[in-house]
């Protein structure tokens, strides 16, 4: 509860700070609308020539795109503001401020600040998802909706864990910047992973888990969920968190601070 109250205060203070820059707010909103609209138009162009893409119909692909935008919006709101330029924090010793706080360092380093207005992408993604569901012939069931929510939460957990893993590489190889590759691979998740080459599909399933972030929740909502699908999602979520926490603790033991 203490952590939740702290997150609420962080969110409120960050919102006040962002609302002071009205021009940036309008510009960023327009950019988000253009980005989401470009994704929808790209799907419309593809499905204007084919009935299905790797077994996915247009309405299902729209649901998938909506899932991707929702999780990406949460990534840009709560995770990315903390882990962007993390290598510079480690090499410059600025991580000391985080470690000296009377709160878990993992929380402060990965969730200690936010950009509330980035939630606009979540809302736009939800609108695309709702439009796709409305066009789909599949009838929603309580079980399918519940499975969708569980898999979306698992996707968010995996997103946090994998982004944290790319950041902790700074403890072991400061000259590397894997976040650039991560961001590039992440964008491939806005389309069904089955359309890619098998090697790329494996990358998007096990390394940069775009399949769990978007494809599996969309499949659960539009095609129904199975116990096996839920087990895979939950297993990947729990496993990714465990690996990320282990990597963080190992990295902190290697950190020497600004005075070393």
URMO-V412399 format. One record per pair of residues at least 24 apart in sequence whose ideal C-beta (glycine too) atoms are under 6 Angstrom apart, sorted by the first residue. I is the first residue (numbers start at 1). J is the second residue. If there is no record, write none. Layout:
BEGIN
I_J / I_J
END
This chain:
BEGIN
11_114 / 11_116 / 14_114 / 14_116 / 15_116 / 18_117 / 29_120 / 32_120 / 32_121 / 32_124 / 36_69 / 36_124 / 39_65 / 39_190 / 53_195 / 54_192 / 54_194 / 54_195 / 56_192 / 59_132 / 59_135 / 59_136 / 60_222 / 62_128 / 62_132 / 63_129 / 63_132 / 63_133 / 63_218 / 63_221 / 63_222 / 64_214 / 64_218 / 65_128 / 65_190 / 66_125 / 66_128 / 66_129 / 67_214 / 67_217 / 67_218 / 68_189 / 68_190 / 68_214 / 69_121 / 69_125 / 70_122 / 70_125 / 71_155 / 71_156 / 71_159 / 71_213 / 73_121 / 73_122 / 73_125 / 74_156 / 75_159 / 76_118 / 77_114 / 77_115 / 77_118 / 77_119 / 78_111 / 78_114 / 79_160 / 79_163 / 81_113 / 81_114 / 81_115 / 82_110 / 82_112 / 82_113 / 83_163 / 83_167 / 86_167 / 86_170 / 87_170 / 90_170 / 91_174 / 93_257 / 93_258 / 96_257 / 96_258 / 106_248 / 110_164 / 136_222 / 138_222 / 144_220 / 144_221 / 144_224 / 144_225 / 147_220 / 147_225 / 147_230 / 148_217 / 148_220 / 148_221 / 151_216 / 151_217 / 151_220 / 151_233 / 152_217 / 154_233 / 154_234 / 154_237 / 155_212 / 155_213 / 157_237 / 157_241 / 158_209 / 158_212 / 158_236 / 158_237 / 158_240 / 159_213 / 161_240 / 161_241 / 161_244 / 164_244 / 165_244 / 165_247 / 168_247 / 168_248 / 168_251 / 171_251 / 171_254 / 189_213 / 189_214 / 212_236
END
